[in-house]
Amino acid sequence: MDVYVQITGLDSGKTRGVKALLDSGCSTCCIDTDYARAEKLDIQELPQPIVARNADNTENISGRITHYVDLRMRIGPHVETRTLLLTCLGKARIFIGLDWLTEHNPEVDWQEQTMRFSRCPEQCQMRGHEEHQAMIDMDAIDLDAGAPDLEEGESILLIDFGKEVDLRLKETPAQKFAEEAEKEKERMTEGKIPDQY
């Protein structure tokens, strides 16, 4: 189901409306790389690449996920700051993934194409749907050590994306054609090049 989302860049404060796809097959929230660059969002590098897998379990055409962006995201009355991973989403601009759907557990009426925030977690309900944080603190991630030393009262909010993200994208005809052409090219040159080369 598509939903209308307002996103605001944290650095620029520029707000734009965009259609996003609710996708329980995608493990986390993602934004299309080309769209994020065209909108000049504040793109940051991940400390470690993440494998992106399509619906057929193949690696996504854009390769590994290496960047993210933090955005203020509004869906209806619900506002939060969230980390979205950059990857190739085809025609879609944003995927609202299973992590978000599980956290907020919205009531979705598929026939009416509506969504209600009646079962949000406490941090949403306590603030009356005011903004809450759901961001990765990339500076706090130390890949070579355990938890960093924290002063009393300090905390780190970290979402563990693991090493892979399931995007559940379907292969486009163009991607399939390109793959078949590449395989055919390999077959045609196979055995025609002498071993010494």
C-alpha positions as CSV (number, residue, x, y, z in Angstrom):
1,M,0.0,0.0,0.0
2,D,1.3,3.5,-0.8
3,V,1.2,6.2,1.8
4,Y,1.9,9.9,1.5
5,V,5.0,10.9,3.6
6,Q,6.5,14.3,4.3
7,I,10.3,14.1,4.7
8,T,12.4,16.9,6.0
9,G,16.2,17.0,5.8
10,L,17.7,17.6,9.2
11,D,20.5,19.7,7.8
12,S,18.5,21.8,5.3
13,G,15.1,21.9,6.9
14,K,13.6,21.5,3.4
15,T,10.4,19.5,3.4
16,R,9.1,17.6,0.4
17,G,6.1,15.2,0.0
18,V,6.7,11.7,-1.4
19,K,4.8,8.5,-2.0
20,A,6.2,5.6,0.1
21,L,5.4,1.9,-0.1
22,L,4.4,0.0,3.1
23,D,6.5,-3.1,2.5
24,S,6.5,-5.8,5.2
25,G,8.8,-7.8,2.9
26,C,11.6,-5.2,3.3
27,S,13.4,-5.6,6.6
28,T,14.0,-1.9,7.2
29,C,13.2,1.6,6.0
30,C,15.0,2.5,2.8
31,I,15.2,5.4,0.4
32,D,16.2,5.3,-3.3
33,T,19.8,6.4,-3.8
34,D,19.1,8.4,-7.0
35,Y,16.2,10.2,-5.3
36,A,18.2,11.0,-2.2
37,R,21.0,12.4,-4.3
38,A,18.6,14.4,-6.5
39,E,17.0,15.9,-3.4
40,K,20.5,16.8,-2.0
41,L,19.8,15.0,1.3
42,D,22.6,14.8,3.9
43,I,23.9,11.4,2.9
44,Q,26.3,9.7,5.4
45,E,28.5,6.6,5.0
46,L,27.8,3.5,7.0
47,P,30.7,2.1,9.0
48,Q,30.3,-1.3,7.4
49,P,28.5,-2.2,4.1
50,I,25.2,-4.2,4.3
51,V,24.2,-6.8,1.7
52,A,20.8,-6.0,0.1
53,R,18.8,-8.9,-1.2
54,N,15.9,-9.0,-3.6
55,A,12.7,-11.0,-3.3
56,D,14.3,-13.9,-5.2
57,N,17.3,-13.8,-2.7
58,T,19.7,-12.4,-5.3
59,E,21.9,-9.5,-4.4
60,N,20.4,-6.1,-5.3
61,I,21.6,-4.6,-8.6
62,S,23.1,-1.6,-6.8
63,G,25.3,-3.8,-4.7
64,R,25.9,-3.4,-1.0
65,I,24.3,-0.7,1.0
66,T,27.0,1.8,2.0
67,H,25.1,5.0,2.9
68,Y,22.2,6.2,5.0
69,V,20.3,9.4,5.7
70,D,18.5,10.7,8.8
71,L,15.2,12.4,8.0
72,R,12.2,13.8,9.9
73,M,9.4,11.7,8.6
74,R,5.6,12.6,8.9
75,I,2.9,10.1,8.1
76,G,-0.5,11.7,8.9
77,P,-0.2,13.1,12.5
78,H,2.8,10.9,13.3
79,V,6.2,12.5,13.2
80,E,9.6,10.9,14.0
81,T,13.2,11.2,13.1
82,R,14.4,8.0,11.4
83,T,17.4,6.5,9.6
84,L,16.8,5.3,6.1
85,L,19.3,3.2,4.2
86,L,20.1,4.1,0.6
87,T,19.7,1.5,-2.1
88,C,18.2,1.1,-5.6
89,L,14.4,0.8,-5.2
90,G,13.4,1.0,-8.9
91,K,10.3,3.1,-9.3
92,A,9.7,3.6,-5.6
93,R,11.3,6.4,-3.6
94,I,10.8,5.1,-0.1
95,F,10.1,1.7,1.5
96,I,8.5,1.8,4.9
97,G,9.9,-1.6,6.1
98,L,9.0,-4.3,8.6
99,D,11.0,-2.6,11.4
100,W,8.8,0.5,11.3
101,L,5.6,-1.6,10.8
102,T,6.5,-3.8,13.7
103,E,7.4,-0.9,16.0
104,H,4.2,1.2,15.3
105,N,1.9,-1.7,14.5
106,P,-0.6,0.5,12.6
107,E,-4.1,-0.7,11.8
108,V,-4.3,-1.0,8.0
109,D,-7.6,-1.3,6.2
110,W,-6.5,-2.8,2.8
111,Q,-9.9,-2.3,1.2
112,E,-10.2,1.4,2.2
113,Q,-6.4,1.9,1.8
114,T,-6.2,3.7,5.1
115,M,-3.9,3.4,8.1
116,R,-4.5,4.4,11.8
117,F,-2.0,4.8,14.5
118,S,-4.0,3.2,17.3
119,R,-1.4,0.8,18.6
120,C,1.8,2.9,18.6
121,P,4.5,2.1,21.3
122,E,4.6,4.0,24.6
123,Q,7.1,6.5,23.3
124,C,4.6,7.6,20.7
125,Q,1.5,7.5,23.0
126,M,3.2,9.3,25.9
127,R,4.1,12.2,23.7
128,G,0.8,12.3,21.9
129,H,2.4,11.4,18.5
130,E,5.0,14.1,18.9
131,E,8.4,13.4,17.4
132,H,10.5,10.6,18.9
133,Q,13.9,9.4,17.8
134,A,14.5,6.2,15.8
135,M,18.0,7.0,14.5
136,I,21.3,5.1,14.4
137,D,24.1,6.9,16.2
138,M,26.8,6.1,13.6
139,D,29.5,7.8,15.6
140,A,28.8,5.5,18.5
141,I,29.4,2.3,16.6
142,D,32.8,0.7,17.2
143,L,33.1,-2.4,15.0
144,D,36.3,-3.6,16.7
145,A,35.3,-3.4,20.3
146,G,32.4,-4.1,22.7
147,A,30.2,-1.4,24.1
148,P,31.9,2.0,24.5
149,D,32.5,3.4,27.9
150,L,29.6,5.7,28.8
151,E,29.3,8.3,31.5
152,E,26.5,8.0,34.0
153,G,23.2,9.0,32.3
154,E,24.6,8.6,28.8
155,S,23.1,6.1,26.4
156,I,23.4,5.1,22.8
157,L,20.5,4.4,20.5
158,L,21.6,1.7,18.0
159,I,19.5,-0.3,15.6
160,D,21.3,-3.5,14.6
161,F,20.8,-3.9,10.8
162,G,22.9,-7.0,10.8
163,K,24.8,-7.8,7.7
164,E,21.9,-8.1,5.3
165,V,18.7,-6.3,4.4
166,D,15.9,-8.1,2.6
167,L,14.4,-5.7,0.1
168,R,12.1,-8.1,-1.6
169,L,12.4,-6.2,-4.9
170,K,11.3,-8.0,-8.0
171,E,13.6,-8.2,-10.9
172,T,12.7,-5.8,-13.7
173,P,12.6,-7.0,-17.3
174,A,15.6,-4.7,-18.1
175,Q,17.7,-6.3,-15.3
176,K,16.8,-9.7,-16.6
177,F,17.6,-8.8,-20.2
178,A,21.0,-7.3,-19.1
179,E,21.9,-10.5,-17.1
180,E,21.0,-12.7,-20.0
181,A,23.0,-10.6,-22.4
182,E,26.0,-10.8,-20.1
183,K,25.7,-14.6,-19.8
184,E,25.4,-14.9,-23.6
185,K,28.5,-12.7,-24.1
186,E,30.5,-15.0,-21.7
187,R,29.3,-18.1,-23.6
188,M,30.3,-16.6,-26.9
189,T,33.9,-15.8,-25.8
190,E,34.3,-19.0,-23.8
191,G,36.9,-21.2,-25.5
192,K,37.8,-18.6,-28.1
193,I,40.6,-17.0,-26.1
194,P,43.8,-19.0,-26.0
195,D,44.8,-20.3,-22.5
196,Q,48.0,-18.2,-22.4
197,Y,45.7,-15.1,-22.2
